[in-house]
Every structure is written in C-alpha cells, then in structure tokens.
Amino acid sequence: MVEALLVEAAQSPTGTVGIVQVGHPVLRATSELYDGQLDDATLAELVAVMQRTMRLAPGVGLAAPQIGLPLAIAVIEDPGTVDAEIERVRERPVLGFRVLVNPRYEPLAGNDERVDFYEGCLSVVGYQAVVPRLRAVRLTGADETGAPLDEVVTGWPARIVQHETDHLGGTLYLDRARLRSLAASDRLGAHWASEPRPVTAARELGFDLA
C-alpha cells in the first residue's frame, strides 16, 4: 500500500496523493502501530509526501489514514495567524513541522479544562463545526527518528494533536462536535468561524460553549 502511494505521488506534478473522504472505512479503523514496518528511506519518502499533501490542501495536520494508510503516523504544522486577537484567544502560535509516530494524548493531572472553537477536516470537505477540546494535553509517542516524545502541549497545538491522534483511532471531529454548530464552509460558515471565539454562532445557532 505504501508503495502504491509513493508511485501515485511520483506521478503527480505536485508530488502529492489524494485525501480520502468521510465514508471511507479506513477513517473508521484503528491504525496499526508503527514498529519499523518501513525502511528509513521509505519512511522519509512517505513523510515528505504527507507533508506536501498537507500543505497543498492546505491543512495544519494530516494523519496516514487520510491518505488511505492505516498506520499510526501523522504530520502537523501550523503557520499561525496574522490576527493578533485570534492568536491570543485561541493560543495559536506558529507550529513548526513535526512528525508524530504512535502518538497518544491524555489530560493533565487535575486539569480537564476544555475550550470550544470551530474545526474543519481535510477528510470532511465543505463543513466545519465547534469541537470542545482539552486546552492542554500530555503528548507521548515518538518522532520519525524513533526519539521518544513526552511533553505538554497547550492551546491550538493541543487541538491539532488531539484531532490528528483521534484519526488514528478511527474518530472524526464530527464525533466530538456540537452538531448544532455544524456549518457549510461558505460565506456564512466562514463568518461564524472567523470570530476569535464562536460566541455569535452559539447564540444564533443555539448551542452552548464550554
């Protein structure tokens, strides 16, 4: 399967592959833990394809199941925002490119604070919804070199980590969303999502915020 993806990327003028959409069984499967199934060169090539695919979409994260590969690998990267108020309220700094291998997250001891913001997904094109997420999580796993990860992630990076890690367990953001907030990614939906915090959407669409 990896070989077929790499061939597809090699034949693409952008070096990217297709992103599977909701309804595909791979998005509902539990991914296989990565345990050296690929040699170093193949893994590096796969990561590069995932990075290019994520950036072209564009998105701030991409999990292997989203390209049809049920393997516990994800890539994340966020250029941040030019809006200082959104950056402050959403705690959204620039997040450099990272690879997460077999990631897991858990709430911090004694702190299960949740925050509500709109999310979209490259595998659910055309829609977005408000999702309550843990504001801070403990992230464990490894990077692409096998170096262990064990760190606290806060704010928007924590949201990205939770979203992409959920993909590896067959969970989509819609499963956690406040469904009354669901909006098409059209002019009105963009308006709802443009607020630093979705206060107006909550009032007009009739849902609660954490």
C-alpha positions in Angstrom: 0.0 0.0 0.0 2.8 2.4 0.8 4.5 1.6 -2.5 1.3 2.4 -4.4 1.0 5.8 -2.6 4.6 6.6 -3.4 4.1 5.7 -7.0 1.0 8.0 -7.1 3.0 10.8 -5.6 5.8 10.3 -8.1 3.3 10.5 -11.0 1.7 13.7 -9.6 3.1 17.1 -10.8 2.8 18.3 -7.2 4.2 15.1 -5.6 1.0 14.7 -3.6 -1.6 12.0 -3.1 -5.4 12.1 -2.8 -7.1 12.6 0.6 -9.9 10.1 1.3 -13.3 11.5 2.4 -15.7 10.6 5.2 -17.5 7.3 4.4 -14.2 5.5 3.6 -13.7 2.6 6.0 -10.1 3.5 6.7 -11.2 6.6 8.5 -13.1 4.4 11.0 -10.4 1.8 11.5 -7.9 1.7 14.3 -4.5 2.2 12.8 -1.7 -0.3 13.1 1.1 0.8 15.5 4.3 1.7 13.7 7.0 -0.8 14.6 9.6 -0.4 11.9 7.5 -1.7 9.0 9.3 0.6 6.6 12.9 1.1 6.0 14.4 4.6 6.8 14.3 5.8 3.2 10.7 4.7 2.6 9.5 6.3 5.8 11.3 9.5 4.9 9.7 9.5 1.5 6.2 8.8 3.0 6.6 11.7 5.5 7.7 14.0 2.6 4.6 13.0 0.6 2.3 13.6 3.6 3.9 17.0 4.2 3.4 18.1 0.6 -0.2 16.8 0.6 -1.0 18.6 3.9 0.5 21.9 2.7 -1.2 21.8 -0.7 -4.6 21.1 0.7 -3.9 23.3 2.8 -4.2 22.0 6.3 -2.5 22.0 9.7 -2.3 18.3 10.1 -2.7 15.0 8.2 -2.9 11.5 9.5 -1.9 8.5 7.5 -5.5 7.1 7.4 -6.4 10.2 5.5 -4.4 9.1 2.5 -5.7 5.5 2.9 -2.9 4.1 5.0 -4.0 2.6 8.4 -0.7 3.3 10.1 -0.2 5.3 13.3 1.7 8.2 11.8 0.6 11.9 11.5 2.2 15.1 10.4 1.4 18.6 11.8 2.3 22.1 11.0 0.6 25.5 11.5 1.8 28.8 10.1 -0.3 30.6 12.7 -2.5 33.6 12.1 -1.9 37.3 11.3 -4.8 38.3 13.6 -3.4 39.1 17.0 -6.7 38.7 18.8 -7.3 35.3 17.3 -3.7 34.3 18.2 -4.3 35.4 21.8 -7.7 33.9 22.3 -7.1 30.6 20.6 -3.5 30.4 21.9 -2.3 29.8 18.3 1.4 30.3 17.9 3.4 29.2 14.8 3.9 25.4 15.0 6.8 24.1 13.1 6.6 20.9 11.1 6.5 17.7 13.2 6.0 14.0 12.7 4.1 12.0 15.3 4.6 8.3 15.5 2.2 6.2 17.6 1.0 9.4 19.4 -1.3 9.3 22.4 -2.7 12.2 24.5 -4.2 12.4 27.9 -5.5 15.3 30.1 -3.1 16.8 32.6 -3.5 15.6 36.1 -6.2 17.6 37.8 -6.8 19.7 34.7 -9.5 18.7 32.2 -10.3 22.3 31.1 -12.0 22.3 27.7 -12.3 25.1 25.1 -14.6 25.4 22.1 -13.6 26.5 18.6 -14.5 25.7 15.1 -12.6 22.9 13.3 -12.6 21.6 9.8 -11.1 18.4 8.4 -9.4 17.6 5.1 -11.5 14.4 5.0 -14.8 16.2 5.6 -14.7 18.8 2.8 -17.2 21.6 2.9 -18.1 21.6 6.6 -16.9 22.8 9.9 -18.2 22.6 13.5 -17.4 23.6 17.0 -15.5 21.0 19.0 -14.8 21.1 22.7 -11.2 20.0 23.2 -8.9 19.8 26.1 -6.9 23.0 26.4 -3.8 21.2 27.4 -2.7 17.6 27.0 0.3 15.3 27.7 1.6 14.0 24.3 3.5 10.8 24.2 4.8 8.7 21.4 7.9 9.1 19.1 9.1 11.2 16.2 10.2 9.8 12.8 13.7 9.0 14.1 12.3 6.9 17.0 13.1 9.5 19.6 10.5 9.4 22.4 8.0 12.2 22.9 6.7 13.1 26.3 5.6 16.7 26.6 2.8 19.1 27.5 1.1 20.8 24.6 -1.3 23.7 25.1 -3.7 25.8 23.1 -4.2 25.4 19.3 -1.2 23.0 19.0 -3.0 20.8 21.6 -6.2 20.9 19.4 -4.2 19.8 16.4 -2.6 17.0 18.3 -6.0 15.7 19.5 -7.6 16.0 16.1 -4.8 14.1 14.3 -4.3 11.5 17.0 -8.1 10.8 17.0 -7.8 9.9 13.3 -5.5 7.1 14.2 -8.2 5.6 16.4 -11.0 5.9 13.8 -12.5 9.0 15.4 -13.5 12.1 13.3 -14.0 15.6 14.7 -17.7 15.2 14.0 -17.9 12.6 16.6 -17.0 15.1 19.3 -18.6 18.2 17.7 -21.5 20.3 19.0 -23.6 19.3 16.0 -25.9 22.4 16.2 -22.8 24.4 15.3 -22.3 22.4 12.0 -21.9 24.9 9.1 -21.0 24.7 5.5 -17.7 26.3 4.6 -19.4 29.0 2.7 -19.6 32.8 3.3 -21.8 32.4 6.4 -19.8 29.5 7.8 -16.6 31.4 7.2 -18.2 34.3 9.2 -19.0 32.1 12.1 -15.5 30.6 12.2 -13.8 34.0 11.9 -14.6 35.1 15.4 -11.8 34.5 17.9 -14.4 32.5 20.0 -17.7 31.4 18.4 -19.9 33.4 20.6 -22.2 34.7 17.8 -22.6 31.3 16.2 -23.5 29.9 19.6 -26.2 32.5 20.1 -27.6 32.3 16.5 -27.4 28.5 16.1 -28.4 27.6 19.6 -25.6 25.7 21.2 -23.6 26.1 24.5 -19.9 26.8 24.9 -17.6 25.3 27.4 
